[in-house]
Amino acid sequence: MEKCEEILIDPEIQNGNPVFKGTRVTIDILFEYLESGNTIDAFVLDFPGVKKEQAIKVLEYLKKLALVA
């Protein structure tokens, strides 16, 4: 499966945890927001470095990945 261009994994950034490309915001924070009942809109308001489109693309990618597994 192709990589998601919105996700960056770099050992020099956040100890290699996946982040939104161009930020230091880890992907797991998005999941924490959603699990807490928050919306994507609330997430991008709190983390303005992440665009709504980025968050949606990451979720779509991970959904596809889960369906393949």
Summary of the structure (lengths in Angstrom):
residues: 69
radius of gyration: 11.8
end to end distance: 10.8
largest distance: 32.2
contacts: 169
relative contact order: 0.19
helix: 52%
strand: 7%
